[in-house]
């Protein structure tokens, strides 16, 4: 291990304890915490449009962007599901339809 790849150990004189620097010990750890903000570059027109949409719904711009990201994640999951269904064999679709019909005809009762 090269010297710069090794975790740095910090010695604390008051308590006589050592601790490994988080920066070196956990390289996968994010540099920013969830409460921190960042700047993104968008056109003035897009910024104004997003702000108007957020205000219309009584949201902050950050909350509105989070909703947009969630909606895109959902759209993508549904796209993948639709693609998987399209790629399924016809016999699988028939089997699924039969099993679904069986479950819909089943009465759920309390066994006690």
KOLGU-848674 format. One record per residue: x, y, z of N, C-alpha, C in turn; residue in one letter; chain. Coordinates in pm, whole numbers, plus 32768, in hexadecimal, padded with zeros to 4 digits. Layout:
X, Y, Z, X, Y, Z, X, Y, Z, a, A
...
***
This chain:
8055, 7F8B, 8000, 8000, 8000, 8000, 805A, 807C, 8000, x, A
8043, 80D4, 7FA3, 8092, 814E, 7F9B, 8074, 81A6, 8014, x, A
80D5, 81F4, 8040, 80C0, 8249, 80B6, 8044, 82A1, 80AD, x, A
8028, 82D6, 8039, 7FB4, 8330, 802F, 7F30, 82E4, 802D, x, A
7F34, 825E, 8013, 7EB9, 820F, 8013, 7E93, 81DD, 809E, x, A
7EF0, 81E2, 80FA, 7ED5, 81B4, 8182, 7E7E, 8219, 81CB, x, A
7E23, 81E8, 8220, 7DD4, 8246, 8271, 7E30, 8296, 82CD, x, A
7E0F, 8314, 82DC, 7E5B, 8368, 8338, 7E28, 8352, 83C5, x, A
7E80, 8345, 8421, 7E59, 8334, 84AC, 7E76, 83B5, 84F7, x, A
7E10, 83E6, 853A, 7E1F, 8461, 8587, 7E2B, 843B, 8619, x, A
7E90, 846D, 865A, 7EA6, 8453, 86E7, 7E6E, 84C7, 8737, x, A
7E1F, 84A8, 879A, 7DE6, 850E, 87F1, 7E31, 850A, 8875, x, A
7E76, 8572, 8892, 7ECB, 8576, 890A, 7E78, 8574, 898B, x, A
7E05, 85B5, 898A, 7DB7, 85C0, 8A06, 7D82, 8539, 8A35, x, A
7D53, 84E8, 89D9, 7D12, 846C, 89FF, 7D69, 83F2, 89E4, x, A
7DDA, 8401, 89A1, 7E31, 8391, 8984, 7DF5, 832F, 8921, x, A
7D91, 8358, 88D6, 7D50, 8300, 8875, 7D7D, 8323, 87E8, x, A
7D70, 82C3, 8790, 7D8D, 82DA, 8703, 7D0C, 82C9, 86B5, x, A
7D02, 8313, 864B, 7C8D, 82FF, 85F4, 7CBC, 830C, 8565, x, A
7C7D, 82BD, 850E, 7CA1, 82BE, 8480, 7C53, 832C, 843C, x, A
7C98, 8377, 83E9, 7C57, 83E2, 839F, 7BEB, 83A7, 8345, x, A
7B71, 83DC, 834E, 7B02, 83A9, 82FF, 7B1A, 83BA, 826A, x, A
7B62, 8422, 8246, 7B7B, 843C, 81B9, 7BCB, 83CB, 817A, x, A
7C2C, 8397, 81C0, 7C80, 832C, 818C, 7C43, 82A2, 81A4, x, A
7C03, 8291, 8217, 7BD1, 820D, 823B, 7B56, 81E5, 81EB, x, A
7B05, 8245, 81C5, 7A8A, 8228, 817B, 7A85, 827C, 80FC, x, A
7ACB, 8250, 8093, 7ACD, 82A0, 8019, 7A47, 82A9, 7FD4, x, A
79EB, 824C, 7FF0, 7969, 8250, 7FB0, 7909, 82B1, 7FF4, x, A
792F, 82E5, 8066, 78D8, 8340, 80B0, 78C9, 83C4, 8063, x, A
784F, 83F4, 805F, 7836, 8471, 8017, 7878, 84E7, 805C, x, A
78A1, 8544, 800B, 78E2, 85BB, 8041, 787C, 861D, 8078, x, A
7802, 8618, 8042, 779B, 8675, 806C, 7731, 862C, 80BF, x, A
76F8, 8673, 811C, 768C, 863B, 816D, 7607, 8664, 8130, x, A
759A, 861E, 8152, 7518, 863D, 8117, 74E9, 86CB, 812B, x, A
7512, 870E, 8195, 74E4, 8795, 81AF, 752D, 8800, 8160, x, A
7597, 87DA, 811A, 75E6, 883D, 80D0, 75A1, 885D, 804B, x, A
75BE, 88D0, 8015, 7585, 88F8, 7F96, 75F2, 8900, 7F2D, x, A
75C6, 8905, 7EB1, 7623, 8913, 7E43, 75E4, 896E, 7DDA, x, A
7630, 8994, 7D7B, 7600, 89EA, 7D0F, 75FD, 899A, 7C8E, x, A
7590, 89A6, 7C45, 7589, 8969, 7BC0, 7571, 89D9, 7B5C, x, A
75A4, 89C6, 7AE5, 7595, 8A2E, 7A7E, 7520, 8A09, 7A23, x, A
74BE, 8A60, 7A22, 744A, 8A54, 79C8, 7430, 8ADE, 798E, x, A
73E7, 8ADE, 7921, 73C6, 8B60, 78E5, 7367, 8BAD, 7941, x, A
7364, 8C2F, 7931, 730A, 8C82, 7981, 7279, 8C5A, 7969, x, A
7259, 8C3A, 78EC, 71D0, 8C14, 78CB, 71A7, 8B94, 7914, x, A
7201, 8B31, 7917, 71E1, 8AB4, 795B, 71D6, 8ACA, 79F1, x, A
7230, 8B18, 7A29, 722B, 8B35, 7AB8, 71A6, 8B76, 7ADC, x, A
717C, 8BDA, 7A8E, 70FF, 8C1F, 7AAA, 7087, 8BC1, 7A9C, x, A
708C, 8B6B, 7A39, 7021, 8B0A, 7A24, 7017, 8AA9, 7A9B, x, A
7088, 8A76, 7AC9, 7089, 8A1A, 7B3B, 7059, 8A60, 7BBA, x, A
7084, 8ADD, 7BCE, 7059, 8B29, 7C44, 6FC2, 8B40, 7C41, x, A
6F8C, 8B5F, 7BCC, 6EFC, 8B75, 7BC0, 6EAE, 8AF4, 7BDD, x, A
6EE0, 8A85, 7BAA, 6E9E, 8A04, 7BC4, 6EA1, 89E5, 7C5A, x, A
6F13, 89FA, 7C99, 6F21, 89DF, 7D28, 6EC2, 8A38, 7D78, x, A
6EBE, 8AB9, 7D57, 6E67, 8B18, 7D9F, 6DD4, 8AF2, 7D8E, x, A
6DB1, 8AC8, 7D16, 6D27, 8AA0, 7CFB, 6CFB, 8A2F, 7D57, x, A
6D57, 89D4, 7D76, 6D38, 8961, 7DCB, 6D5E, 8978, 7E5D, x, A
6D8C, 89F2, 7E7D, 6DB1, 8A12, 7F06, 6E2D, 89C8, 7F36, x, A
6E8C, 89AF, 7EDC, 6F06, 8965, 7EFC, 6F80, 89BE, 7EEE, x, A
6FEA, 8994, 7F2F, 706A, 89D5, 7F15, 709D, 899F, 7E90, x, A
70FC, 89E3, 7E58, 7135, 89B4, 7DDA, 7176, 892C, 7DEC, x, A
71BA, 8916, 7E5D, 71F8, 8895, 7E78, 7192, 8824, 7E82, x, A
7123, 883D, 7EC7, 70BA, 87D8, 7ED3, 707B, 87BB, 7E4B, x, A
706A, 8823, 7DFA, 7033, 8810, 7D73, 7092, 87BB, 7D1E, x, A
7113, 87D8, 7D25, 7174, 8789, 7CD9, 7176, 86F7, 7D09, x, A
7164, 86E3, 7D8A, 715E, 865A, 7DC0, 70E5, 8610, 7D88, x, A
7073, 8655, 7D7F, 6FFB, 8618, 7D45, 7012, 85F5, 7CB2, x, A
7054, 864E, 7C6A, 7071, 8633, 7BDD, 70CD, 85BA, 7BCF, x, A
7131, 85B0, 7C25, 718D, 853E, 7C21, 7143, 84BD, 7C43, x, A
70EA, 84C2, 7CA7, 709B, 844C, 7CCB, 7042, 8420, 7C57, x, A
7004, 8480, 7C15, 6FAC, 8460, 7BA3, 6FFD, 8420, 7B31, x, A
7075, 8451, 7B1A, 70C9, 8416, 7AB2, 70F5, 8389, 7AD6, x, A
7115, 8374, 7B57, 7139, 82EC, 7B84, 70C4, 828D, 7B6D, x, A
704B, 82B9, 7B8E, 6FD4, 8265, 7B7B, 6FBD, 824A, 7AE7, x, A
6FCB, 82B1, 7A95, 6FB8, 829F, 7A05, 701B, 8237, 79CF, x, A
7096, 823D, 79FD, 70FD, 81DF, 79CE, 70DE, 8150, 79FA, x, A
70B1, 8140, 7A7A, 708D, 80BA, 7AA9, 701B, 8081, 7A58, x, A
6FB7, 80D2, 7A3A, 6F46, 80A3, 79EA, 6F72, 8082, 795C, x, A
6FCE, 80CD, 7923, 7006, 80B0, 789F, 704B, 8028, 78A0, x, A
709B, 800E, 7908, 70E0, 7F8D, 7912, 707C, 7F1A, 7921, x, A
7013, 7F31, 796F, 6FAC, 7ECB, 797F, 6F65, 7EAE, 78FB, x, A
6F42, 7F18, 78B4, 6F01, 7F08, 7832, 6F5C, 7EBC, 77D1, x, A
6FDB, 7EDA, 77D3, 703A, 7E93, 777B, 7044, 7E00, 77A1, x, A
7045, 7DE3, 7824, 704C, 7D58, 7850, 6FCF, 7D0B, 782A, x, A
6F5B, 7D4C, 7835, 6EDD, 7D0B, 780F, 6EDD, 7CF0, 7779, x, A
6F0B, 7D50, 772B, 6F10, 7D3F, 7699, 6F6D, 7CCD, 7670, x, A
6FD9, 7CBB, 76BD, 703A, 7C53, 769D, 7010, 7BC9, 76D0, x, A
6FA4, 7BC1, 771D, 6F77, 7B41, 7754, 6F3B, 7AEA, 76E6, x, A
6F4A, 7A68, 76F9, 6F0F, 7A0A, 769A, 6E78, 7A0B, 76A9, x, A
6E33, 79E8, 763E, 6DA0, 79E4, 7640, 6D6B, 7984, 76A7, x, A
6DAF, 7912, 76B8, 6D81, 78AF, 771A, 6D8B, 78E6, 77A8, x, A
6DF0, 7938, 77C2, 6DFD, 7976, 7846, 6D8B, 79D7, 7860, x, A
6D65, 7A22, 77FB, 6CF6, 7A81, 780A, 6C74, 7A37, 7824, x, A
6C5E, 79C7, 77DE, 6BE5, 7977, 77F3, 6BE3, 793D, 7880, x, A
6C55, 7907, 78AC, 6C5F, 78CF, 7932, 6C43, 7939, 799C, x, A
6C77, 79AF, 7988, 6C61, 7A1E, 79E6, 6BCE, 7A43, 79EA, x, A
6B8D, 7A49, 7975, 6AFF, 7A6C, 7970, 6AAB, 7A03, 79B7, x, A
6ACD, 7983, 79A6, 6A82, 7918, 79E9, 6A93, 7920, 7A82, x, A
6B0E, 7933, 7AAE, 6B28, 793B, 7B3E, 6AE3, 79B5, 7B7A, x, A
6AE4, 7A25, 7B34, 6AA0, 7A9E, 7B64, 6A0B, 7A85, 7B72, x, A
69D0, 7A43, 7B0E, 6940, 7A25, 7B13, 6921, 79CA, 7B8A, x, A
6978, 7967, 7BA3, 6964, 790E, 7C16, 6965, 795E, 7C99, x, A
69C5, 79B7, 7CA8, 69CE, 7A07, 7D22, 6955, 7A63, 7D31, x, A
6924, 7A99, 7CC4, 68B2, 7AF4, 7CCB, 6832, 7AAA, 7CF2, x, A
6829, 7A28, 7CD1, 67B4, 79D9, 7CF6, 67BD, 79A6, 7D87, x, A
6832, 79AB, 7DC1, 6845, 7976, 7E48, 6807, 79D3, 7EB0, x, A
67BE, 7995, 7F0D, 6786, 79E2, 7F7A, 67E7, 79DF, 7FEF, x, A
6803, 7A4F, 8023, 685B, 7A57, 8096, 6807, 7A51, 8115, x, A
6822, 79EC, 8167, 67D7, 79DD, 81E3, 6838, 79D0, 8256, x, A
6806, 79EF, 82CB, 6858, 79E3, 8344, 6856, 7951, 836E, x, A
68CC, 7914, 837C, 68D6, 7886, 839A, 68BA, 7868, 842E, x, A
68AB, 78CB, 8483, 6898, 78B0, 8512, 680A, 7891, 8536, x, A
***
